[in-house]
Amino acid sequence: MRMLRMAQAEELIDALELEEEETGKGLNQEMGLGRPCDTRWGSHYKTVMHVISMYPAIRRVLVKIGKEYTTAEAQSAMTMLTSFRSFEFVFMAHLMQEIFGYTEDLSRALQKKDHDIVNAMELVDLTKFHLQCLREEEGWNNFLQRVTSFCVKYKIKVVDMEGSYYPVGRPKRGFYNGAMNYHRFHVDMFVSVIDRQLRELNDRFDEPLLVLKEYFPH
């Protein structure tokens, strides 16, 4: 945590010098990362947001550990750094942020006692609508543009969607199994995750009045 705070401060100084950040009361507050065992409501969404926001600081810490610590710690840090610097990691982190962003609003609303069944079902339908829009071609293109912009900003190699897919950290030679990047990222990851989330919403709220009475018994 000490190293992370130092890395955040260094990143902030660099950003201020480049006029990429503003100063003022309440701005540039320190963020932290949740523990893996922290499964309280909203903790996963918050953690993903912080990982993306703190990306350069976390990367600095991993590089520092890789250079200055013992062999085992250094090796673990460098292995993590390989994944952390990959397009695939950035892609999945942004996808998790996108999905959690929609479902988090619904989840928080369903926990409130003052919602009635009609309003709750409207929120369910709105969440499914947003996910369906994200799944469309325009949603995919906009999402991919955000991921690409992030990669360009932090000098991460952007994969060619028309090229062959290779898992992160594995040698290219001898692995190729015919998978293409577009199929892997668009179909296997993007569409598949959205469809699973939509199925979960449909399964959980397939009988609206009966199911929501569990949330709103009165």
CNS distance restraints for C-alpha pairs under 8 A (distance, minus, plus):
assign (resid   1 and name CA) (resid   5 and name CA) 6.10 0.50 0.50
assign (resid   2 and name CA) (resid   6 and name CA) 6.28 0.50 0.50
assign (resid   3 and name CA) (resid   7 and name CA) 6.08 0.50 0.50
assign (resid   3 and name CA) (resid  61 and name CA) 6.28 0.50 0.50
assign (resid   4 and name CA) (resid   8 and name CA) 6.09 0.50 0.50
assign (resid   4 and name CA) (resid  57 and name CA) 6.43 0.50 0.50
assign (resid   4 and name CA) (resid  58 and name CA) 6.55 0.50 0.50
assign (resid   4 and name CA) (resid  61 and name CA) 6.19 0.50 0.50
assign (resid   5 and name CA) (resid   9 and name CA) 6.24 0.50 0.50
assign (resid   5 and name CA) (resid  30 and name CA) 7.53 0.50 0.50
assign (resid   6 and name CA) (resid  10 and name CA) 6.24 0.50 0.50
assign (resid   7 and name CA) (resid  11 and name CA) 6.14 0.50 0.50
assign (resid   7 and name CA) (resid  57 and name CA) 4.85 0.50 0.50
assign (resid   7 and name CA) (resid  58 and name CA) 7.39 0.50 0.50
assign (resid   7 and name CA) (resid  60 and name CA) 6.28 0.50 0.50
assign (resid   7 and name CA) (resid  61 and name CA) 6.65 0.50 0.50
assign (resid   8 and name CA) (resid  12 and name CA) 6.08 0.50 0.50
assign (resid   8 and name CA) (resid  30 and name CA) 7.72 0.50 0.50
assign (resid   8 and name CA) (resid  54 and name CA) 7.28 0.50 0.50
assign (resid   8 and name CA) (resid  57 and name CA) 5.13 0.50 0.50
assign (resid   9 and name CA) (resid  13 and name CA) 6.18 0.50 0.50
assign (resid  10 and name CA) (resid  14 and name CA) 6.27 0.50 0.50
assign (resid  10 and name CA) (resid  57 and name CA) 7.98 0.50 0.50
assign (resid  11 and name CA) (resid  15 and name CA) 6.12 0.50 0.50
assign (resid  11 and name CA) (resid  56 and name CA) 7.11 0.50 0.50
assign (resid  11 and name CA) (resid  57 and name CA) 6.39 0.50 0.50
assign (resid  12 and name CA) (resid  16 and name CA) 6.05 0.50 0.50
assign (resid  12 and name CA) (resid  21 and name CA) 7.53 0.50 0.50
assign (resid  12 and name CA) (resid  28 and name CA) 7.79 0.50 0.50
assign (resid  13 and name CA) (resid  17 and name CA) 6.18 0.50 0.50
assign (resid  14 and name CA) (resid  18 and name CA) 6.34 0.50 0.50
assign (resid  15 and name CA) (resid  19 and name CA) 5.98 0.50 0.50
assign (resid  15 and name CA) (resid  20 and name CA) 4.97 0.50 0.50
assign (resid  15 and name CA) (resid  21 and name CA) 5.67 0.50 0.50
assign (resid  16 and name CA) (resid  20 and name CA) 5.84 0.50 0.50
assign (resid  16 and name CA) (resid  21 and name CA) 5.24 0.50 0.50
assign (resid  16 and name CA) (resid  22 and name CA) 7.05 0.50 0.50
assign (resid  22 and name CA) (resid  27 and name CA) 7.39 0.50 0.50
assign (resid  23 and name CA) (resid  27 and name CA) 6.13 0.50 0.50
assign (resid  23 and name CA) (resid  28 and name CA) 7.20 0.50 0.50
assign (resid  31 and name CA) (resid  50 and name CA) 6.85 0.50 0.50
assign (resid  31 and name CA) (resid  54 and name CA) 7.82 0.50 0.50
assign (resid  32 and name CA) (resid  50 and name CA) 7.02 0.50 0.50
assign (resid  33 and name CA) (resid  47 and name CA) 5.81 0.50 0.50
assign (resid  33 and name CA) (resid  50 and name CA) 6.54 0.50 0.50
assign (resid  33 and name CA) (resid  51 and name CA) 7.21 0.50 0.50
assign (resid  34 and name CA) (resid  38 and name CA) 6.37 0.50 0.50
assign (resid  34 and name CA) (resid  43 and name CA) 7.06 0.50 0.50
assign (resid  34 and name CA) (resid  47 and name CA) 5.77 0.50 0.50
assign (resid  38 and name CA) (resid  43 and name CA) 6.64 0.50 0.50
assign (resid  39 and name CA) (resid  43 and name CA) 5.94 0.50 0.50
assign (resid  39 and name CA) (resid  44 and name CA) 7.01 0.50 0.50
assign (resid  42 and name CA) (resid  46 and name CA) 6.22 0.50 0.50
assign (resid  42 and name CA) (resid 104 and name CA) 6.69 0.50 0.50
assign (resid  43 and name CA) (resid  47 and name CA) 6.02 0.50 0.50
assign (resid  44 and name CA) (resid  48 and name CA) 6.20 0.50 0.50
assign (resid  45 and name CA) (resid  49 and name CA) 6.23 0.50 0.50
assign (resid  45 and name CA) (resid  96 and name CA) 7.78 0.50 0.50
assign (resid  45 and name CA) (resid  97 and name CA) 6.42 0.50 0.50
assign (resid  45 and name CA) (resid 100 and name CA) 5.65 0.50 0.50
assign (resid  45 and name CA) (resid 101 and name CA) 7.12 0.50 0.50
assign (resid  45 and name CA) (resid 104 and name CA) 7.37 0.50 0.50
assign (resid  46 and name CA) (resid  50 and name CA) 6.18 0.50 0.50
assign (resid  47 and name CA) (resid  51 and name CA) 6.14 0.50 0.50
assign (resid  48 and name CA) (resid  52 and name CA) 6.35 0.50 0.50
assign (resid  48 and name CA) (resid  93 and name CA) 6.53 0.50 0.50
assign (resid  48 and name CA) (resid  96 and name CA) 7.14 0.50 0.50
assign (resid  48 and name CA) (resid  97 and name CA) 6.07 0.50 0.50
assign (resid  49 and name CA) (resid  53 and name CA) 6.13 0.50 0.50
assign (resid  49 and name CA) (resid  97 and name CA) 6.36 0.50 0.50
assign (resid  50 and name CA) (resid  54 and name CA) 5.71 0.50 0.50
assign (resid  51 and name CA) (resid  55 and name CA) 5.58 0.50 0.50
assign (resid  51 and name CA) (resid  58 and name CA) 7.72 0.50 0.50
assign (resid  52 and name CA) (resid  93 and name CA) 7.18 0.50 0.50
assign (resid  52 and name CA) (resid  94 and name CA) 7.67 0.50 0.50
assign (resid  54 and name CA) (resid  58 and name CA) 6.10 0.50 0.50
assign (resid  55 and name CA) (resid  59 and name CA) 6.16 0.50 0.50
assign (resid  56 and name CA) (resid  60 and name CA) 6.23 0.50 0.50
assign (resid  56 and name CA) (resid 154 and name CA) 7.54 0.50 0.50
assign (resid  57 and name CA) (resid  61 and name CA) 6.42 0.50 0.50
assign (resid  58 and name CA) (resid  62 and name CA) 6.34 0.50 0.50
assign (resid  59 and name CA) (resid  63 and name CA) 6.23 0.50 0.50
assign (resid  59 and name CA) (resid  81 and name CA) 6.98 0.50 0.50
assign (resid  59 and name CA) (resid  84 and name CA) 7.47 0.50 0.50
assign (resid  60 and name CA) (resid  64 and name CA) 6.15 0.50 0.50
assign (resid  61 and name CA) (resid  65 and name CA) 6.14 0.50 0.50
assign (resid  62 and name CA) (resid  66 and name CA) 6.07 0.50 0.50
assign (resid  62 and name CA) (resid  77 and name CA) 5.32 0.50 0.50
assign (resid  62 and name CA) (resid  78 and name CA) 6.89 0.50 0.50
assign (resid  62 and name CA) (resid  80 and name CA) 7.64 0.50 0.50
assign (resid  62 and name CA) (resid  81 and name CA) 6.22 0.50 0.50
assign (resid  63 and name CA) (resid  67 and name CA) 6.32 0.50 0.50
assign (resid  63 and name CA) (resid  77 and name CA) 7.26 0.50 0.50
assign (resid  63 and name CA) (resid  78 and name CA) 7.14 0.50 0.50
assign (resid  63 and name CA) (resid  81 and name CA) 7.31 0.50 0.50
assign (resid  64 and name CA) (resid  68 and name CA) 5.99 0.50 0.50
assign (resid  64 and name CA) (resid  69 and name CA) 7.98 0.50 0.50
assign (resid  65 and name CA) (resid  69 and name CA) 5.27 0.50 0.50
assign (resid  65 and name CA) (resid  73 and name CA) 7.11 0.50 0.50
assign (resid  65 and name CA) (resid  74 and name CA) 5.68 0.50 0.50
assign (resid  65 and name CA) (resid  77 and name CA) 6.26 0.50 0.50
assign (resid  66 and name CA) (resid  73 and name CA) 7.17 0.50 0.50
assign (resid  66 and name CA) (resid  74 and name CA) 3.96 0.50 0.50
assign (resid  66 and name CA) (resid  75 and name CA) 6.58 0.50 0.50
assign (resid  66 and name CA) (resid  76 and name CA) 7.87 0.50 0.50
assign (resid  66 and name CA) (resid  77 and name CA) 5.40 0.50 0.50
assign (resid  66 and name CA) (resid  78 and name CA) 5.57 0.50 0.50
assign (resid  67 and name CA) (resid  74 and name CA) 6.64 0.50 0.50
assign (resid  68 and name CA) (resid  74 and name CA) 7.36 0.50 0.50
assign (resid  69 and name CA) (resid  73 and name CA) 6.06 0.50 0.50
assign (resid  69 and name CA) (resid  74 and name CA) 5.49 0.50 0.50
assign (resid  70 and name CA) (resid  74 and name CA) 5.76 0.50 0.50
assign (resid  71 and name CA) (resid  75 and name CA) 5.97 0.50 0.50
assign (resid  72 and name CA) (resid  76 and name CA) 6.24 0.50 0.50
assign (resid  73 and name CA) (resid  77 and name CA) 6.15 0.50 0.50
assign (resid  74 and name CA) (resid  78 and name CA) 6.14 0.50 0.50
assign (resid  75 and name CA) (resid  79 and name CA) 6.11 0.50 0.50
assign (resid  76 and name CA) (resid  80 and name CA) 6.21 0.50 0.50
assign (resid  77 and name CA) (resid  81 and name CA) 6.00 0.50 0.50
assign (resid  78 and name CA) (resid  82 and name CA) 6.23 0.50 0.50
assign (resid  79 and name CA) (resid  83 and name CA) 6.88 0.50 0.50
assign (resid  80 and name CA) (resid  84 and name CA) 5.98 0.50 0.50
assign (resid  81 and name CA) (resid  85 and name CA) 5.94 0.50 0.50
assign (resid  82 and name CA) (resid  86 and name CA) 6.57 0.50 0.50
assign (resid  82 and name CA) (resid 168 and name CA) 7.51 0.50 0.50
assign (resid  82 and name CA) (resid 169 and name CA) 6.67 0.50 0.50
assign (resid  83 and name CA) (resid  88 and name CA) 7.79 0.50 0.50
assign (resid  83 and name CA) (resid  89 and name CA) 6.21 0.50 0.50
assign (resid  83 and name CA) (resid 168 and name CA) 6.25 0.50 0.50
assign (resid  83 and name CA) (resid 169 and name CA) 7.05 0.50 0.50
assign (resid  84 and name CA) (resid  89 and name CA) 5.89 0.50 0.50
assign (resid  84 and name CA) (resid  90 and name CA) 7.47 0.50 0.50
assign (resid  85 and name CA) (resid  89 and name CA) 7.26 0.50 0.50
assign (resid  85 and name CA) (resid  90 and name CA) 7.80 0.50 0.50
assign (resid  85 and name CA) (resid 156 and name CA) 6.19 0.50 0.50
assign (resid  86 and name CA) (resid  90 and name CA) 6.63 0.50 0.50
assign (resid  86 and name CA) (resid 156 and name CA) 6.54 0.50 0.50
assign (resid  86 and name CA) (resid 157 and name CA) 7.12 0.50 0.50
assign (resid  86 and name CA) (resid 168 and name CA) 6.99 0.50 0.50
assign (resid  87 and name CA) (resid  91 and name CA) 5.96 0.50 0.50
assign (resid  87 and name CA) (resid 151 and name CA) 7.04 0.50 0.50
assign (resid  87 and name CA) (resid 156 and name CA) 6.53 0.50 0.50
assign (resid  87 and name CA) (resid 157 and name CA) 6.43 0.50 0.50
assign (resid  87 and name CA) (resid 158 and name CA) 5.93 0.50 0.50
assign (resid  87 and name CA) (resid 159 and name CA) 6.79 0.50 0.50
assign (resid  88 and name CA) (resid  92 and name CA) 6.17 0.50 0.50
assign (resid  88 and name CA) (resid 168 and name CA) 7.49 0.50 0.50
assign (resid  89 and name CA) (resid  93 and name CA) 6.07 0.50 0.50
assign (resid  90 and name CA) (resid  94 and name CA) 6.17 0.50 0.50
assign (resid  90 and name CA) (resid 147 and name CA) 6.84 0.50 0.50
assign (resid  90 and name CA) (resid 151 and name CA) 7.52 0.50 0.50
assign (resid  91 and name CA) (resid  95 and name CA) 6.17 0.50 0.50
assign (resid  91 and name CA) (resid 147 and name CA) 6.04 0.50 0.50
assign (resid  92 and name CA) (resid  96 and name CA) 6.08 0.50 0.50
assign (resid  92 and name CA) (resid 189 and name CA) 7.93 0.50 0.50
assign (resid  93 and name CA) (resid  97 and name CA) 6.22 0.50 0.50
assign (resid  94 and name CA) (resid  98 and name CA) 6.08 0.50 0.50
assign (resid  94 and name CA) (resid 147 and name CA) 6.90 0.50 0.50
assign (resid  95 and name CA) (resid  99 and name CA) 6.17 0.50 0.50
assign (resid  95 and name CA) (resid 190 and name CA) 7.22 0.50 0.50
assign (resid  96 and name CA) (resid 100 and name CA) 5.84 0.50 0.50
assign (resid  97 and name CA) (resid 101 and name CA) 5.81 0.50 0.50
assign (resid  98 and name CA) (resid 102 and name CA) 6.84 0.50 0.50
assign (resid  99 and name CA) (resid 103 and name CA) 6.36 0.50 0.50
assign (resid  99 and name CA) (resid 131 and name CA) 7.64 0.50 0.50
assign (resid  99 and name CA) (resid 194 and name CA) 7.45 0.50 0.50
assign (resid 100 and name CA) (resid 104 and name CA) 5.39 0.50 0.50
assign (resid 101 and name CA) (resid 105 and name CA) 6.76 0.50 0.50
assign (resid 102 and name CA) (resid 106 and name CA) 6.88 0.50 0.50
assign (resid 102 and name CA) (resid 127 and name CA) 6.00 0.50 0.50
assign (resid 102 and name CA) (resid 130 and name CA) 7.29 0.50 0.50
assign (resid 102 and name CA) (resid 131 and name CA) 7.65 0.50 0.50
assign (resid 103 and name CA) (resid 107 and name CA) 5.99 0.50 0.50
assign (resid 103 and name CA) (resid 127 and name CA) 6.70 0.50 0.50
assign (resid 104 and name CA) (resid 108 and name CA) 6.10 0.50 0.50
assign (resid 105 and name CA) (resid 109 and name CA) 6.21 0.50 0.50
assign (resid 106 and name CA) (resid 110 and name CA) 6.16 0.50 0.50
assign (resid 106 and name CA) (resid 123 and name CA) 6.22 0.50 0.50
assign (resid 106 and name CA) (resid 124 and name CA) 6.76 0.50 0.50
assign (resid 106 and name CA) (resid 127 and name CA) 6.96 0.50 0.50
assign (resid 107 and name CA) (resid 111 and name CA) 6.58 0.50 0.50
assign (resid 108 and name CA) (resid 112 and name CA) 6.88 0.50 0.50
assign (resid 109 and name CA) (resid 115 and name CA) 7.51 0.50 0.50
assign (resid 109 and name CA) (resid 120 and name CA) 7.57 0.50 0.50
assign (resid 110 and name CA) (resid 115 and name CA) 7.39 0.50 0.50
assign (resid 110 and name CA) (resid 120 and name CA) 6.73 0.50 0.50
assign (resid 110 and name CA) (resid 215 and name CA) 7.03 0.50 0.50
assign (resid 111 and name CA) (resid 215 and name CA) 7.60 0.50 0.50
assign (resid 113 and name CA) (resid 216 and name CA) 7.28 0.50 0.50
assign (resid 115 and name CA) (resid 119 and name CA) 6.33 0.50 0.50
assign (resid 115 and name CA) (resid 120 and name CA) 6.45 0.50 0.50
assign (resid 115 and name CA) (resid 216 and name CA) 7.77 0.50 0.50
assign (resid 116 and name CA) (resid 120 and name CA) 6.22 0.50 0.50
assign (resid 116 and name CA) (resid 216 and name CA) 7.02 0.50 0.50
assign (resid 117 and name CA) (resid 121 and name CA) 6.14 0.50 0.50
assign (resid 117 and name CA) (resid 209 and name CA) 7.14 0.50 0.50
assign (resid 117 and name CA) (resid 212 and name CA) 6.47 0.50 0.50
assign (resid 117 and name CA) (resid 213 and name CA) 7.59 0.50 0.50
assign (resid 117 and name CA) (resid 216 and name CA) 7.03 0.50 0.50
assign (resid 118 and name CA) (resid 122 and name CA) 6.32 0.50 0.50
assign (resid 119 and name CA) (resid 123 and name CA) 6.35 0.50 0.50
assign (resid 120 and name CA) (resid 124 and name CA) 6.35 0.50 0.50
assign (resid 120 and name CA) (resid 212 and name CA) 7.86 0.50 0.50
assign (resid 121 and name CA) (resid 125 and name CA) 6.14 0.50 0.50
assign (resid 121 and name CA) (resid 208 and name CA) 7.04 0.50 0.50
assign (resid 122 and name CA) (resid 126 and name CA) 6.03 0.50 0.50
assign (resid 123 and name CA) (resid 127 and name CA) 6.08 0.50 0.50
assign (resid 124 and name CA) (resid 128 and name CA) 6.31 0.50 0.50
assign (resid 124 and name CA) (resid 201 and name CA) 7.61 0.50 0.50
assign (resid 125 and name CA) (resid 129 and name CA) 6.06 0.50 0.50
assign (resid 126 and name CA) (resid 130 and name CA) 6.26 0.50 0.50
assign (resid 127 and name CA) (resid 131 and name CA) 6.31 0.50 0.50
assign (resid 128 and name CA) (resid 132 and name CA) 6.07 0.50 0.50
assign (resid 128 and name CA) (resid 198 and name CA) 6.43 0.50 0.50
assign (resid 128 and name CA) (resid 201 and name CA) 7.59 0.50 0.50
assign (resid 129 and name CA) (resid 133 and name CA) 6.21 0.50 0.50
assign (resid 130 and name CA) (resid 134 and name CA) 6.17 0.50 0.50
assign (resid 131 and name CA) (resid 135 and name CA) 6.20 0.50 0.50
assign (resid 131 and name CA) (resid 194 and name CA) 6.58 0.50 0.50
assign (resid 131 and name CA) (resid 198 and name CA) 7.33 0.50 0.50
assign (resid 132 and name CA) (resid 136 and name CA) 6.57 0.50 0.50
assign (resid 132 and name CA) (resid 194 and name CA) 7.99 0.50 0.50
assign (resid 133 and name CA) (resid 138 and name CA) 7.88 0.50 0.50
assign (resid 133 and name CA) (resid 139 and name CA) 6.00 0.50 0.50
assign (resid 134 and name CA) (resid 138 and name CA) 7.50 0.50 0.50
assign (resid 134 and name CA) (resid 139 and name CA) 4.17 0.50 0.50
assign (resid 134 and name CA) (resid 140 and name CA) 6.34 0.50 0.50
assign (resid 135 and name CA) (resid 139 and name CA) 5.86 0.50 0.50
assign (resid 135 and name CA) (resid 140 and name CA) 6.33 0.50 0.50
assign (resid 135 and name CA) (resid 190 and name CA) 7.77 0.50 0.50
assign (resid 135 and name CA) (resid 191 and name CA) 6.21 0.50 0.50
assign (resid 135 and name CA) (resid 194 and name CA) 6.80 0.50 0.50
assign (resid 136 and name CA) (resid 140 and name CA) 6.27 0.50 0.50
assign (resid 137 and name CA) (resid 141 and name CA) 6.15 0.50 0.50
assign (resid 138 and name CA) (resid 142 and name CA) 6.12 0.50 0.50
assign (resid 139 and name CA) (resid 143 and name CA) 6.05 0.50 0.50
assign (resid 140 and name CA) (resid 144 and name CA) 6.01 0.50 0.50
assign (resid 140 and name CA) (resid 186 and name CA) 7.80 0.50 0.50
assign (resid 140 and name CA) (resid 190 and name CA) 7.99 0.50 0.50
assign (resid 141 and name CA) (resid 145 and name CA) 6.14 0.50 0.50
assign (resid 142 and name CA) (resid 146 and name CA) 6.43 0.50 0.50
assign (resid 143 and name CA) (resid 147 and name CA) 6.39 0.50 0.50
assign (resid 144 and name CA) (resid 148 and name CA) 6.00 0.50 0.50
assign (resid 145 and name CA) (resid 149 and name CA) 6.04 0.50 0.50
assign (resid 146 and name CA) (resid 150 and name CA) 6.26 0.50 0.50
assign (resid 147 and name CA) (resid 151 and name CA) 6.28 0.50 0.50
assign (resid 148 and name CA) (resid 152 and name CA) 6.14 0.50 0.50
assign (resid 148 and name CA) (resid 158 and name CA) 6.55 0.50 0.50
assign (resid 149 and name CA) (resid 153 and name CA) 6.13 0.50 0.50
assign (resid 150 and name CA) (resid 154 and name CA) 6.40 0.50 0.50
assign (resid 151 and name CA) (resid 155 and name CA) 5.75 0.50 0.50
assign (resid 151 and name CA) (resid 156 and name CA) 4.60 0.50 0.50
assign (resid 151 and name CA) (resid 157 and name CA) 6.73 0.50 0.50
assign (resid 151 and name CA) (resid 158 and name CA) 6.57 0.50 0.50
assign (resid 152 and name CA) (resid 156 and name CA) 6.07 0.50 0.50
assign (resid 152 and name CA) (resid 157 and name CA) 7.57 0.50 0.50
assign (resid 152 and name CA) (resid 158 and name CA) 7.64 0.50 0.50
assign (resid 159 and name CA) (resid 163 and name CA) 7.62 0.50 0.50
assign (resid 159 and name CA) (resid 181 and name CA) 7.44 0.50 0.50
assign (resid 160 and name CA) (resid 181 and name CA) 6.94 0.50 0.50
assign (resid 161 and name CA) (resid 180 and name CA) 7.19 0.50 0.50
assign (resid 161 and name CA) (resid 181 and name CA) 4.76 0.50 0.50
assign (resid 161 and name CA) (resid 182 and name CA) 4.58 0.50 0.50
assign (resid 162 and name CA) (resid 180 and name CA) 6.56 0.50 0.50
assign (resid 162 and name CA) (resid 181 and name CA) 6.25 0.50 0.50
assign (resid 162 and name CA) (resid 182 and name CA) 6.20 0.50 0.50
assign (resid 163 and name CA) (resid 180 and name CA) 5.76 0.50 0.50
assign (resid 163 and name CA) (resid 181 and name CA) 5.77 0.50 0.50
assign (resid 163 and name CA) (resid 182 and name CA) 7.82 0.50 0.50
assign (resid 164 and name CA) (resid 176 and name CA) 7.35 0.50 0.50
assign (resid 164 and name CA) (resid 178 and name CA) 7.02 0.50 0.50
assign (resid 164 and name CA) (resid 179 and name CA) 6.00 0.50 0.50
assign (resid 164 and name CA) (resid 180 and name CA) 4.35 0.50 0.50
assign (resid 164 and name CA) (resid 181 and name CA) 5.58 0.50 0.50
assign (resid 165 and name CA) (resid 176 and name CA) 7.29 0.50 0.50
assign (resid 165 and name CA) (resid 178 and name CA) 7.89 0.50 0.50
assign (resid 165 and name CA) (resid 179 and name CA) 5.55 0.50 0.50
assign (resid 165 and name CA) (resid 180 and name CA) 4.95 0.50 0.50
assign (resid 165 and name CA) (resid 181 and name CA) 4.67 0.50 0.50
assign (resid 165 and name CA) (resid 184 and name CA) 7.04 0.50 0.50
assign (resid 166 and name CA) (resid 170 and name CA) 7.28 0.50 0.50
assign (resid 166 and name CA) (resid 172 and name CA) 6.29 0.50 0.50
assign (resid 166 and name CA) (resid 175 and name CA) 7.17 0.50 0.50
assign (resid 166 and name CA) (resid 176 and name CA) 6.72 0.50 0.50
assign (resid 170 and name CA) (resid 175 and name CA) 7.88 0.50 0.50
assign (resid 171 and name CA) (resid 175 and name CA) 7.05 0.50 0.50
assign (resid 172 and name CA) (resid 176 and name CA) 6.83 0.50 0.50
assign (resid 179 and name CA) (resid 183 and name CA) 6.95 0.50 0.50
assign (resid 179 and name CA) (resid 184 and name CA) 6.76 0.50 0.50
assign (resid 180 and name CA) (resid 184 and name CA) 6.17 0.50 0.50
assign (resid 181 and name CA) (resid 185 and name CA) 5.90 0.50 0.50
assign (resid 181 and name CA) (resid 186 and name CA) 7.97 0.50 0.50
assign (resid 182 and name CA) (resid 186 and name CA) 5.46 0.50 0.50
assign (resid 182 and name CA) (resid 187 and name CA) 7.38 0.50 0.50
assign (resid 183 and name CA) (resid 187 and name CA) 5.00 0.50 0.50
assign (resid 183 and name CA) (resid 188 and name CA) 6.41 0.50 0.50
assign (resid 184 and name CA) (resid 188 and name CA) 4.91 0.50 0.50
assign (resid 184 and name CA) (resid 189 and name CA) 6.40 0.50 0.50
assign (resid 185 and name CA) (resid 189 and name CA) 5.06 0.50 0.50
assign (resid 185 and name CA) (resid 190 and name CA) 6.06 0.50 0.50
assign (resid 186 and name CA) (resid 190 and name CA) 4.90 0.50 0.50
assign (resid 186 and name CA) (resid 191 and name CA) 6.04 0.50 0.50
assign (resid 187 and name CA) (resid 191 and name CA) 5.04 0.50 0.50
assign (resid 187 and name CA) (resid 192 and name CA) 6.08 0.50 0.50
assign (resid 188 and name CA) (resid 192 and name CA) 5.43 0.50 0.50
assign (resid 188 and name CA) (resid 193 and name CA) 7.91 0.50 0.50
assign (resid 189 and name CA) (resid 193 and name CA) 5.87 0.50 0.50
assign (resid 190 and name CA) (resid 194 and name CA) 6.42 0.50 0.50
assign (resid 191 and name CA) (resid 195 and name CA) 6.01 0.50 0.50
assign (resid 192 and name CA) (resid 196 and name CA) 6.17 0.50 0.50
assign (resid 193 and name CA) (resid 197 and name CA) 6.30 0.50 0.50
assign (resid 194 and name CA) (resid 198 and name CA) 6.20 0.50 0.50
assign (resid 195 and name CA) (resid 199 and name CA) 6.06 0.50 0.50
assign (resid 196 and name CA) (resid 200 and name CA) 6.19 0.50 0.50
assign (resid 197 and name CA) (resid 201 and name CA) 6.34 0.50 0.50
assign (resid 198 and name CA) (resid 202 and name CA) 6.12 0.50 0.50
assign (resid 199 and name CA) (resid 203 and name CA) 5.91 0.50 0.50
assign (resid 200 and name CA) (resid 204 and name CA) 5.95 0.50 0.50
assign (resid 201 and name CA) (resid 205 and name CA) 5.92 0.50 0.50
assign (resid 201 and name CA) (resid 206 and name CA) 7.89 0.50 0.50
assign (resid 202 and name CA) (resid 206 and name CA) 5.20 0.50 0.50
assign (resid 204 and name CA) (resid 211 and name CA) 7.26 0.50 0.50
assign (resid 205 and name CA) (resid 211 and name CA) 6.09 0.50 0.50
assign (resid 205 and name CA) (resid 212 and name CA) 7.45 0.50 0.50
assign (resid 206 and name CA) (resid 211 and name CA) 7.82 0.50 0.50
assign (resid 207 and name CA) (resid 211 and name CA) 5.92 0.50 0.50
assign (resid 208 and name CA) (resid 212 and name CA) 5.80 0.50 0.50
assign (resid 209 and name CA) (resid 213 and name CA) 6.08 0.50 0.50
assign (resid 210 and name CA) (resid 214 and name CA) 7.32 0.50 0.50
assign (resid 211 and name CA) (resid 215 and name CA) 7.52 0.50 0.50
assign (resid 212 and name CA) (resid 216 and name CA) 6.05 0.50 0.50
assign (resid 213 and name CA) (resid 217 and name CA) 4.82 0.50 0.50
assign (resid 213 and name CA) (resid 218 and name CA) 7.61 0.50 0.50
